[in-house]
């Protein structure tokens, strides 16, 4: 359980720590080498989980049209997968922020190990405390679920302020299948897995992005890819069960196994979805930086 005002800086930090500061070793065994805890994109039927996570990061990079020398802000960066991909594959100077201290420490060590220190950085920091601006692109991969629906206007307004004119936003998040469903995640997940998590239907998110002043260019549903992703994580947990239990205890392993299996079914049955929303900050002259047709 977490205390304090809902979605305050202190309570959000506690909620994120509850879920992500379990054990980096545990997550290595469940997530695999990519250390990516968000929906993958499977390029073909036979793709492995690692291939699909790399394909996800590359799809985000292409949608953002990342170019060498540009600056990327990755909000809720996890263990830094998008930051490293942007730096390594696109020559982008990338800054990631996360409320999980363990994630930030692991990410910084991996950045150094891969020799990406000159381009990539991950900070243990609330996104609301980022002082830099004038970014060419912002990626938000799996963060919107944590900020609270009522905070959408402030969140997307913050992103707008951080972007250059013609800069792009890619928002990747779990969504409800319709606006009639509750935004709350349910008692089990709220108590044992993701405290204070909230989900909205894609239309509500698109409206919030649009109302913040963005021009929305593309909305893509990759729901079934998350079902496959969760199947991969469940298989990893099963394969490493004894070591996972030794690392975090049987109760935690059972909670994570139940939560991931239940979430897989929810995605398969279209009870929840996963959407990419791609948007641009329009310049004073009306320019948006997009070509006539999509290139990704």
N, C-alpha and C positions, 0 to 999 in steps of 0.2 A: 504493500500500500504506500501511496505517496501523500504528502501533506502540503498545505498552502493553497493559495489562489490558483485556480485552474489556468494553465498555460502561462503562468508567471515564469520568469527566468529560472527561479529556484526550483519550482515544481517540475518544469519541463526537464531540467537537468536530472532530477531524481527519477523521473519516468524513463528517460533514455538510459540512464545508468542501470535501472532495474532490468531492462531487457538486454542491453548490449554489453554491459560489463560483467558478464557471466564468467567467461574464460575464453581468451583468444584461442587456446589450444582446442577447446570444445568446438568453436566455430570453424577452425581449420579442418577438423574431422567431418563436420556436417556439411559445410559449404564447399569444400574442396580448395585447390590451390588458388583459385581466383579470389577467395575471401569476399565474395559478392553476395549480399543478402537482399537482392531485389530480382525481379522477374527477368529471366534470360530471354533471348530471341533465337529460336531454333531455325537456322537457315535451310535445313532439310531434315527429312525423317530420321536419318541416321546420325545426326549431330550429337556429340557428347555435351554434357553440361558445361564443360570448360569452353568448348567451341561456341556454345550458345551465349555464354556470358561475354566472351570477346566480341561476338557479333552484335550483342546489345550495345556495348560501349561504342562500337564503330557506327552503328545506326544513329545513335545520339550525336556522335561527332559529325556525321554527314548531314544530319538534319540541321545542326547548328552551323554547318559550312565552315568548320574550323580551318584556319590557315596558319602557316608558320608565322610566329611573331605576335599573334593575337593573345589576348588575355581572357581566361575562362575563370569564372567563379562557380564552384560546385558546392551547393548547399545541402547539408546532411550527407557528407561524402563517404560515410562508413569507413572502411579500411583503405580508401583511397584509390579504388580501381579506376574510376573515371579520370581522376587527376593524372594517374600514371599513364593511362592510355592516351590521353590528349597530349601529354608532354612527349611521350616516346614515339607515337605514331604520327603526330601532326605538328610537332615542334611548337606547341602552344605553352605559354607560361600560365600554369594552372594553380589556383589556390582553392583548397577544400577546407571546410569547417565541419566539425562534429561535436556534439555534446558528450560523447563517450570518450573518456580519457584513455581507456584501453585501446579503442580504435585508433585514436590519434597517435599514440605511441607506436603501435604496430605499423601504421601507415608510414610514419616518418622513418622508421628503421628500414622498411622495404624500399622507400624512395632512395635512401642512401645506398642500400645494397645494389640497386639497379643503376646507380650513378646518375640519378635524375635531379640532384640537388639544385642545379642551376635553373631548372624549369618548374619543378613541382614542390608544393608545400601543403601540409595538412596541419591545421591548428585545432586545439581543443578549445572551442569557442562557440557561443550562441550566435546564430546567423545575424541576429539583431544588433550585434556588437561589431560587425565588420565595418571598418572605417573607410577602406579603399572604395573607389568607384571607377567609372569610365571603362567598364569591362565590355569586351566585344560579344560575349555570350555568357549566359547563366544556365547551368543544368541543375535541376532539382529532381533527384531520382529517389523516390521513396520517402520524402520528407513531409509532403503535404498531409499525409495521414496523421501526423503528430501535432500539427499546429492549431487545430480547432477550426471548425467551419466558420464561426463568427469572426475569426482572424484572417480569413481569406483577403478581404480588402486591404488590410494593413500589410499582409505578406506580399501580395502581388504589387502593391504600391512601392514597397521596399525594393523589390526586384527592378521595377521600372526605374527607380532612382539610381540604381547601380549600373545601368546599361548606357552605352553610347547610343546616339541616334542611329537607327538601322541595326542595332544589336538584337540578338535573338534569345528567346527563352524556350527551353524544352522542359516541360513539366511531366514527369512520369509518376503516376500514383494509382493506388487501388481505388476503385470507385464502386458505388452502389449500382445495381441494375436499373433502379428507378427512383424517383423522388418521393415515393410513398413509404419507402423503408426508413427506419430510424437511422440517424447518423452515428449512433453509438455502436460499438463493436460487439457488445454482449458481455454478460457478467463474467464468464470464464476468461475470455481474452483480456478484459479490462482488469481483472484481479490478478491473474497469474502470468500474463504474457505482455500485452501492450497497455499499460495504464494510460488512460485519457485519450486513447486513439479515437478518431472520428473519420467517417467516410461519407462522401456525398456523391450524387449522380453526376455523370460527366457534364450534363447541361449546366449544372450549378457552377462547376469549376470553369467551364468556358465563359459563362457570364461574368464570373469574378475576374477572370483574366481580361476580358473585353472591357469591363467597367473600370479597370485600373488604367486604361488608356492604350492597351496593346491592340494590335491587329492580329487576329487569329488566322493562321494559314492552313493548319492541318490538324486533324484529330484522328487518332488511330487506336483501335481496340485490339490488344494482344492477350486477351483473357486466357485462351487455351495454352498459350506459352507459359503462363504462370502455373497451370496445372502440371505441365511437364517439369517445370523447374522444381516444384514441390515434391514431385515423385522422385527426382534425383536426390534431393536433400533427405527424404525419408530413407531411400536406399543407402545413402552414406551413413545415416545414423544407425541403421540396422547392421551394416557391415562393421561399424566401429563401436558397437554397443558396449562391450565390456570396458574398453578404454574410456569411452564417454562417461560411463557410470563412475569409473574410478576418478575421473576429472571433476565432475560436478554433482555426482550423486544420482541415485535412481529416480528420485522424485522429479528432479529437473528434467531428466531425460524423458520420463513418461509424459510430463507436461508438454515438452517440445514435440514429442512424437505425435501426441493427440492433436495438438494445435496445427501441426503441419499437415497431417492426414485429413483433418476436418476442413482445412483451408483448401486443400486440393479438390475435395468433393464440391466445395462451394463454387470454385472456379469452373469445374466441369459442368455443374448444374446451372450455371449462369445466375447464381445468387449474388456474386460479386464479379467485378471486371477489373481490367487494368488498362488505363488510357495514357497515351502520349498526346500532349497538347503543345503544338509548336506555334509560337507567336513572335511578333517583331515590334520593336519600338519605332514608330514612324517618325521620320525626321521633320523638321520645320517646313521643308519644301514638299512634303508628302511622300518622299522616297522611303522604301522599306528594305532595300538591299536584296530583294529576291529576284531571281530570273523569271522569265515568263512562265516556265514550267518547272516543276520540282526536279531536283537533280539527285536526290538521295535514293 
